[in-house]
Amino acid sequence: MTVGNILKMRQYSFMLKHLTVQDFALVEHLDLDLGKGLTVITGESGAGKSILLAALSLVLGERASTDVVRPGASRADVHAEFDLTGEPTLMDILRDLELDDPDQAELCLVRRTVSADGRSRAFINGAPVTLQVLRSITGSLVDIHGQHANLRLADRAVQLALLDDFAGTSKLAGEVAQVFRSMQAKQKEAHALRTLLERDADRAELLRYQLEELDNLDLQPGELEKLEVEHKRLSQVDAYQSVVQNSMSAIEELDALRSAGRRLAEVEDDHSGLISAQQTLSDALDLLEDAQSELRRYSEALESDPERLRAVDERLSDIHSLARKHQTPPQVLIDLTESLNAELEGMVADSSALDTITAEIDKLNARFRKSAEQLSRKRKKAAKQFHQTVTETIHQLALPQAGLDARFTETEGESGIDRYEFWVTTNPRYPAGPLHKIASGGELARISLAIQVTAARTSNLPCLVLDEADVGVGGTTADTIGRMLRDLGAHSQVLCVTHAPQVAALGNQHLKVRKTENQDTEIIVLKDSAREDEIARMLAGADVTDKTRAYAAELLAQA
């Protein structure tokens, strides 16, 4: 299968528009505008091509060190401007994090600074962010392929996402992930409720015991107050009797007052003062007689009752003892009974809620299993074609014995019931292994390229940065790689550091890295004859001839 048959035009995704580097390593200042398609980066060995990739890695969140700060400078500063027009989801994330530019929602300006003392700061659209946030945002924007590392393609989640895109199961995978997340949320809710119920089991037992004690006490409304009054009277009956008797004796000794009242009544005079005095004294004597009568009745009722006093004392002791046990005033024991009953009833309601949640989990799990099994079948069916297509592409890259296989293992998670990992074979005498462990630097770059090319027809790929994907090849293979990269650049931005003139000739944009007289690194844009000169240099080294110039011109014309 040819490259042209593999690639189909899709909507162009987001891209890196501009890169500014200040006082980074050997770069004093660099302003670089980048466009769509394939951008090739060339230059003599040692010119500093890797510095550009290092600066880009830094702004994407790679760990910083003081080595990146240009000698004599106070800090290194790298800016990268991305156009997110083709990635509305990422624009929504920036808006949710309040990191967007309200005037230019499609703009994502990323900045990273490293001071000479090692301090590092990161910014998105001018707002300071942590490295974790920076990496989470930029991780899907740029994919850097080195000879010895390909972090993105080594991620099993990325590998599975590429397969889902190829199989047309991305929507189903999203639905499976959503059901799983809903099931997880319900499971967490059930776990929290179950933990609460288990923790409250002892509490419920204690509540039942306490309520049993309160029920046995059977305290009635107003009973405590009556008992306290009765206890006071019974416990002081002798003292009360003494006071009553003394009072009655004092009333009985008012004969002189009674005699005075009788004599006043015999005075016949209608003077108002006399009449009022007669009436007042008469009333007072009547009241004294009433008081004496009531005291006599009270005295008769005021009898010593040791048995009743003991019973009242025990009843009050029980009430106060239970109140102390609950650390509450005895007056609120009745209210406490009601509150404990309500708490116990609430625990029964929570248990019922757990049953409801468990039933919902069972429904979600059944739905998850059904959808995940359907997803798994479609993935495994499409995987055969995906692996075959990638393998055929690998063979075009001068790796005739290499091939892509993949391993499915059972799991359960947001991705469904599949764990999927790229495994490759580079030599039939040796067993297959994971992509990032089994391939050498050059093989890894070419195998990764074959995967990207195959995935490109169905996936929105990030900006691809390749460091010498053509290492160790030349001639026809280098031309094949170049054409793959150019076709890939038709819908995904590609930056490629290359030593192959066949690849360089196919670039839509050509950048040259060179050393200045001060041994600084600079990058210039090559056009027309300057580009022809550079490709001739790549063909012949220092001995550029008319023949090599003609061949360079031919390569450019063919491109």
C-alpha positions as a printed Julia matrix, in Angstrom:
559×3 Matrix{Float64}:
   0.0     0.0     0.0
   1.49    3.34   -1.02
   1.67    6.46    1.09
  -0.84    8.17   -1.16
  -3.35    5.39   -0.52
  -2.83    5.59    3.22
  -3.36    9.31    3.65
  -6.69   11.0     3.14
  -7.16   14.7     3.6
  -8.71   15.71    6.91
  -9.3    19.03    8.61
  -6.01   20.71    9.55
  -5.59   20.64   13.34
  -3.93   23.14   15.65
  -0.41   24.37   14.92
   2.64   26.11   16.33
   2.69   29.56   14.72
   5.61   31.32   16.33
   8.59   30.52   18.54
  10.69   33.14   20.31
  13.9    32.17   22.11
  15.92   34.6    24.23
  19.27   33.85   25.94
  18.81   30.1    25.68
  22.07   28.12   25.6
  23.96   29.46   22.55
  20.99   31.4    21.18
  21.0    35.1    21.96
  17.71   35.85   20.23
  15.51   33.99   17.81
  12.13   34.84   16.27
  10.73   32.05   14.16
   7.47   32.05   12.21
   6.23   28.57   11.37
   3.61   27.6     8.84
   1.56   24.62    7.8
   3.0    21.58    6.12
   6.5    20.16    6.44
   9.23   22.4     7.85
  12.71   20.92    7.44
  15.61   22.0     9.64
  19.13   21.44    8.39
  22.65   22.52    9.25
  26.14   21.21    9.74
  26.89   18.91   12.65
  27.44   20.92   15.79
  25.59   23.96   14.48
  22.99   23.65   17.25
  19.96   22.02   15.65
  19.2    20.26   18.93
  18.97   23.64   20.7
  15.73   24.41   18.89
  14.21   21.13   20.08
  15.52   21.72   23.6
  13.94   25.18   23.71
  10.66   23.77   22.48
  10.82   20.97   25.05
  11.4    23.53   27.8
   8.33   25.59   26.93
   6.28   22.39   26.87
   7.16   21.67   30.49
  10.42   19.72   30.51
  12.47   19.96   33.71
  14.69   23.05   33.65
  18.32   23.49   34.66
  20.68   26.44   34.85
  22.6    25.01   31.88
  19.97   26.41   29.52
  20.68   30.02   30.54
  23.07   31.76   28.15
  26.37   32.63   29.88
  26.2    36.15   31.26
  22.39   36.39   30.97
  20.04   36.7    33.94
  17.51   34.26   32.53
  16.45   32.18   29.53
  13.05   32.98   28.02
  11.06   30.9    25.51
   7.67   31.84   24.02
   5.51   29.59   21.85
   2.31   30.74   20.16
  -0.24   28.12   19.17
  -3.35   28.44   17.01
  -6.12   26.28   18.53
  -8.68   26.88   15.79
  -8.88   23.14   15.08
  -9.12   22.16   18.75
 -12.31   23.59   20.35
 -12.08   21.18   23.28
  -8.77   22.66   24.36
 -10.19   26.18   23.99
 -13.02   25.16   26.34
 -10.49   23.83   28.86
  -8.56   27.11   28.8
 -11.79   29.03   29.29
 -12.83   26.81   32.21
  -9.41   27.39   33.82
  -9.69   31.14   33.09
  -6.5    30.92   31.03
  -8.02   31.99   27.71
  -7.62   35.28   25.89
 -11.2    36.61   25.64
 -10.3    38.67   22.59
  -8.59   35.77   20.79
 -10.06   32.51   22.04
  -8.08   30.5    19.51
  -4.76   31.85   20.79
  -2.61   29.98   23.28
   0.58   31.82   24.19
   2.87   29.68   26.32
   5.93   31.1    28.06
   8.65   29.57   30.19
  11.5    31.36   31.95
  14.52   29.95   33.77
  16.64   32.29   35.89
  20.38   31.92   36.38
  19.79   30.72   39.94
  17.63   27.85   38.67
  14.14   29.23   39.38
  11.58   28.42   36.71
   8.23   30.03   35.92
   5.52   29.13   33.43
   2.69   31.19   31.92
  -0.29   30.56   29.65
  -1.75   33.66   27.98
   0.08   35.75   30.56
  -1.3    33.95   33.62
   1.17   32.07   35.84
   0.58   28.3    35.98
   2.17   25.26   37.56
   4.26   22.87   35.48
   1.54   20.27   35.9
  -1.03   22.58   34.28
   1.47   23.58   31.58
   2.14   19.95   30.68
  -1.54   19.04   30.7
  -2.31   21.82   28.23
   0.69   21.47   25.91
   0.87   17.66   26.02
  -1.66   17.38   23.2
  -0.21   20.25   21.16
   3.25   18.98   20.25
   4.62   15.47   19.88
   8.43   15.37   19.88
  10.02   12.27   18.35
  13.64   11.8    19.26
  15.94    8.97   18.24
  15.85    7.62   21.74
  12.48    8.7    23.05
   8.93    9.04   21.92
   6.99    9.79   25.02
   3.59   10.3    23.43
   3.52    7.1    21.36
   4.82    5.17   24.37
   1.64    6.1    26.2
  -0.81    3.19   26.0
  -3.75    5.6    26.25
  -2.51    7.38   23.09
  -2.03    4.04   21.34
  -5.56    2.97   22.15
  -6.95    6.35   21.06
  -5.21    5.96   17.66
  -6.74    2.5    17.27
 -10.2     3.84   18.2
  -9.85    6.58   15.6
  -8.81    4.0    13.0
 -11.65    1.63   13.97
 -14.26    4.41   14.08
 -15.03    3.53   17.69
 -14.04    6.82   19.31
 -17.66    7.79   20.0
 -18.44    4.37   21.48
 -15.24    4.55   23.53
 -16.35    7.93   24.87
 -19.74    6.48   25.84
 -18.05    3.53   27.58
 -15.75    5.92   29.45
 -18.73    8.04   30.54
 -20.65    5.02   31.81
 -17.58    3.82   33.68
 -17.08    7.24   35.28
 -20.75    7.3    36.3
 -20.38    3.81   37.74
 -17.23    4.87   39.59
 -19.01    7.9    41.02
 -21.87    5.72   42.25
 -19.39    3.2    43.67
 -17.63    5.98   45.57
 -20.99    7.2    46.83
 -21.92    3.67   47.9
 -18.52    3.15   49.55
 -18.85    6.38   51.49
 -22.37    5.48   52.58
 -21.36    1.92   53.46
 -18.43    3.22   55.47
 -20.76    5.59   57.25
 -23.23    2.82   58.01
 -20.49    0.51   59.24
 -19.08    3.28   61.37
 -22.56    3.98   62.73
 -23.33    0.35   63.51
 -21.91    0.71   66.99
 -23.68    4.03   67.3
 -26.99    2.42   66.4
 -26.45   -0.29   68.99
 -25.63    2.35   71.57
 -28.73    4.32   70.59
 -30.94    1.28   71.1
 -29.38    0.63   74.5
 -29.8     4.27   75.52
 -33.4     4.34   74.32
 -34.09    1.16   76.24
 -32.76    2.83   79.4
 -34.84    5.92   78.75
 -37.92    3.82   78.07
 -37.35    1.91   81.31
 -37.04    5.2    83.16
 -40.39    6.28   81.66
 -40.05    9.88   82.77
 -43.35   11.74   82.37
 -43.81   15.43   81.5
 -43.73   17.56   84.68
 -42.8    14.57   86.85
 -39.32   15.84   87.71
 -40.58   19.17   89.01
 -43.26   17.48   91.17
 -40.76   15.01   92.57
 -38.32   17.76   93.49
 -41.07   19.67   95.37
 -42.26   16.53   97.17
 -38.71   15.5    98.07
 -38.02   18.89   99.58
 -41.19   18.75  101.7
 -40.65   15.2   102.9
 -37.02   15.76  103.72
 -37.8    18.87  105.86
 -41.1    17.88  107.45
 -39.92   18.4   111.09
 -38.57   21.88  110.38
 -41.76   22.85  108.6
 -43.93   21.57  111.49
 -41.94   23.65  113.95
 -42.43   26.8   111.92
 -46.16   26.09  111.47
 -46.72   25.47  115.17
 -44.89   28.63  116.15
 -46.94   30.58  113.63
 -50.23   29.17  114.92
 -49.21   29.92  118.49
 -48.46   33.5   117.59
 -51.91   33.88  115.99
 -53.62   32.41  119.04
 -51.95   35.08  121.25
 -53.92   37.94  119.58
 -56.77   38.05  122.17
 -55.99   41.67  123.03
 -56.43   42.58  119.41
 -59.76   40.78  119.27
 -60.92   42.56  122.44
 -59.93   45.88  120.93
 -61.99   45.08  117.89
 -65.04   44.31  119.98
 -64.72   47.57  121.96
 -64.33   49.61  118.74
 -67.46   48.02  117.36
 -69.41   49.33  120.35
 -68.47   52.97  119.58
 -71.46   54.58  117.83
 -70.06   57.32  115.64
 -70.47   57.74  111.91
 -67.1    59.34  111.41
 -65.48   57.9   108.31
 -62.13   57.33  109.97
 -63.66   55.24  112.71
 -65.82   53.27  110.36
 -62.78   52.51  108.13
 -60.68   51.45  111.12
 -63.45   49.19  112.43
 -63.78   47.49  109.02
 -60.05   47.11  108.49
 -59.48   45.55  111.92
 -62.45   43.23  111.41
 -61.05   42.11  108.04
 -57.59   41.56  109.52
 -59.01   39.38  112.29
 -60.98   37.37  109.72
 -57.82   36.86  107.65
 -55.88   35.77  110.7
 -58.53   33.24  111.51
 -58.42   31.97  107.89
 -54.64   31.71  108.08
 -54.86   29.8   111.33
 -57.37   27.42  109.77
 -55.16   26.81  106.68
 -52.08   26.29  108.83
 -53.96   23.74  110.89
 -55.0    21.89  107.7
 -51.41   22.06  106.36
 -50.06   20.81  109.69
 -52.39   17.84  109.58
 -51.2    17.01  106.03
 -47.55   17.52  106.93
 -46.72   14.04  108.16
 -43.39   12.24  108.16
 -43.24    9.37  105.57
 -39.76    7.77  105.46
 -40.84    5.1   102.94
 -42.2     7.69  100.51
 -39.12    9.88  100.99
 -36.89    6.9   100.15
 -38.95    6.12   97.04
 -38.85    9.73   95.82
 -35.12    9.91   96.56
 -34.45    6.77   94.52
 -36.58    8.02   91.64
 -34.71   11.34   91.54
 -31.39    9.5    91.81
 -32.27    7.37   88.76
 -33.25   10.46   86.78
 -30.1    12.43   87.65
 -27.83    9.39   87.13
 -29.16    8.86   83.59
 -28.86   12.6    82.88
 -25.18   12.54   83.95
 -24.61    9.51   81.73
 -25.88   11.48   78.75
 -24.11   14.63   79.92
 -27.33   16.57   79.72
 -29.59   18.4    82.22
 -32.31   16.1    83.63
 -34.97   18.54   82.43
 -34.23   17.62   78.75
 -34.24   13.81   79.04
 -37.65   13.61   77.38
 -36.43   15.76   74.46
 -33.31   13.59   74.26
 -35.46   10.51   73.82
 -37.16   12.1    70.82
 -33.85   13.17   69.22
 -32.28    9.71   69.68
 -35.33    8.09   68.11
 -35.07   10.47   65.14
 -31.36    9.7    64.7
 -32.01    5.97   64.75
 -34.78    6.3    62.18
 -32.42    8.34   59.96
 -29.94    5.47   59.96
 -32.61    3.15   58.66
 -33.28    5.63   55.83
 -29.57    5.68   54.89
 -29.55    1.91   54.67
 -32.44    2.12   52.25
 -30.5     4.67   50.18
 -27.58    2.24   49.94
 -29.89   -0.39   48.49
 -31.03    2.12   45.86
 -27.46    3.08   44.9
 -26.42   -0.58   44.72
 -29.24   -1.24   42.28
 -28.09    1.73   40.15
 -24.52    0.38   40.15
 -25.76   -3.01   38.95
 -27.6    -1.34   36.06
 -24.56    0.77   35.12
 -22.27   -2.25   35.33
 -24.52   -4.27   33.01
 -24.6    -1.35   30.58
 -20.83   -0.94   30.83
 -20.13   -4.63   30.21
 -22.42   -4.74   27.19
 -20.94   -1.62   25.57
 -17.34   -2.5    26.52
 -17.63   -5.98   25.01
 -19.05   -4.5    21.82
 -16.19   -1.98   21.78
 -13.62   -4.72   22.36
 -14.89   -6.79   19.45
 -14.73   -3.83   17.07
 -11.26   -2.86   18.26
  -9.84   -6.35   17.8
 -11.36   -6.63   14.36
  -9.93   -3.26   13.24
  -6.57   -3.91   14.92
  -5.64   -6.54   12.34
  -6.03   -4.04    9.48
  -4.28   -1.31   11.48
  -1.29   -3.51   12.26
  -1.07   -4.71    8.66
  -1.21   -1.16    7.29
   1.48    0.06    9.69
   3.66   -2.96    8.89
   3.4    -2.34    5.14
   4.39    1.28    5.74
   7.33    0.2     7.89
   8.56   -2.02    5.06
   8.63    1.0     2.75
  11.05    2.6     5.21
  13.82    0.01    4.65
  12.82   -2.16    7.59
  11.69   -5.27    5.67
  11.74   -7.57    8.7
  10.08   -5.21   11.12
   6.4    -5.13   11.86
   3.79   -3.9    14.26
   1.7    -6.17   16.37
  -0.13   -5.3    19.53
  -1.13   -7.0    22.7
  -4.61   -6.93   24.16
  -4.88   -7.78   27.84
  -7.99   -7.82   29.96
  -8.62   -4.97   32.33
 -11.5    -2.79   33.39
 -11.47    0.97   33.32
 -12.46    4.05   31.37
 -10.99    2.48   28.23
 -13.36   -0.47   28.53
 -12.17   -4.02   29.11
  -9.04   -3.73   26.95
  -5.48   -2.74   27.69
  -3.77   -2.22   24.36
  -0.07   -1.76   23.71
   2.05   -1.47   20.57
   4.5    -4.33   20.24
   7.02   -4.48   17.42
   9.34   -6.99   15.84
  12.55   -5.73   14.24
  14.26   -9.09   13.82
  12.34  -12.36   13.41
  14.98  -14.16   15.48
  13.98  -12.17   18.54
  10.58  -11.96   20.24
   8.36   -8.92   19.9
   8.39   -6.29   22.61
   6.96   -2.88   23.53
   7.68   -0.14   21.0
   9.87    2.01   23.24
  11.96   -0.93   24.47
  12.56   -3.07   21.42
  13.62   -0.61   18.7
  16.92    1.2    18.24
  17.0     4.99   17.78
  16.72    4.97   13.98
  14.24    2.1    13.93
  12.1     3.78   16.56
  11.94    6.99   14.55
  10.89    5.19   11.37
   8.41    2.84   13.06
   6.87    5.82   14.87
   6.62    7.65   11.55
   4.82    4.67   10.0
   2.35    4.63   12.89
   1.75    8.37   12.58
   1.24    8.14    8.84
  -1.28    5.33    9.24
  -3.08    7.14   12.05
  -3.14   10.42   10.14
  -6.11    9.47    8.0
  -8.36    9.05   11.02
  -6.79   11.01   13.9
  -6.2    14.67   14.62
  -2.47   14.61   15.29
  -0.54   17.26   17.19
   2.34   19.23   15.75
   4.97   16.57   15.05
   8.61   17.35   15.75
  11.01   14.7    14.45
  14.69   14.59   15.25
  16.46   12.84   12.36
  13.77   10.34   11.47
  15.93    9.55    8.43
  19.06    8.63   10.38
  20.99    5.75    8.85
  19.11    5.75    5.52
  19.6     7.39    2.19
  18.6     7.28   -1.45
  15.18    5.84   -2.17
  14.34    5.24    1.5
  15.17    8.83    2.4
  12.97    9.98   -0.46
  10.14    7.74    0.79
  10.48    9.18    4.28
  10.46   12.69    2.89
   7.32   12.06    0.87
   5.6    10.5     3.88
   6.47   13.56    5.93
   5.26   15.89    3.2
   1.97   14.02    2.86
   1.65   13.99    6.63
   2.19   17.76    6.6
  -0.85   18.14    4.37
  -3.04   18.04    7.49
  -0.66   17.95   10.46
   2.15   20.4    11.05
   5.53   18.63   10.86
   8.97   19.93   11.91
  11.82   17.65   10.95
  15.54   17.9    11.72
  17.24   16.08    8.85
  20.6    15.3     7.29
  19.03   13.78    4.18
  18.92   16.07    1.12
  16.02   14.06   -0.29
  13.95   14.94    2.81
  15.14   18.55    2.89
  14.06   19.08   -0.71
  10.5    18.05    0.1
   9.95   20.63    2.85
   7.31   23.33    2.45
   9.57   25.53    4.57
  13.32   25.23    4.97
  15.21   26.47    8.05
  18.98   26.4     8.38
  20.82   26.36   11.69
  24.28   27.86   11.61
  26.99   29.29   13.82
  27.78   33.0    13.73
  31.28   34.49   13.95
  30.75   34.74   17.72
  29.9    31.02   17.8
  26.28   31.79   18.55
  23.5    29.7    17.03
  21.05   31.33   14.64
  18.33   30.09   12.34
  17.56   31.54    8.94
  14.81   30.85    6.42
  16.14   29.54    3.09
  14.51   30.3    -0.24
  15.33   29.74   -3.9
  19.09   29.69   -4.58
  20.04   29.66   -0.89
  17.99   26.55   -0.45
  19.58   25.0    -3.52
  23.02   25.77   -2.08
  22.15   24.11    1.24
  20.86   20.94   -0.41
  23.99   20.82   -2.58
  26.09   21.09    0.6
  24.12   18.23    2.11
  24.81   16.16   -1.01
  28.53   16.86   -1.38
  29.76   18.37    1.87
  32.4    21.05    1.34
  33.08   20.03   -2.28
  30.03   21.54   -3.94
  30.22   21.3    -7.73
  28.0    22.27  -10.6
  26.91   18.66  -10.78
  25.76   18.6    -7.15
  24.02   21.93   -7.67
  22.21   20.49  -10.66
  21.19   17.45   -8.62
  19.97   19.71   -5.82
  17.92   21.69   -8.33
  16.51   18.44   -9.68
  15.48   17.28   -6.19
  13.71   20.58   -5.6
  11.99   20.38   -8.97
  10.82   16.83   -8.29
   9.51   17.88   -4.9
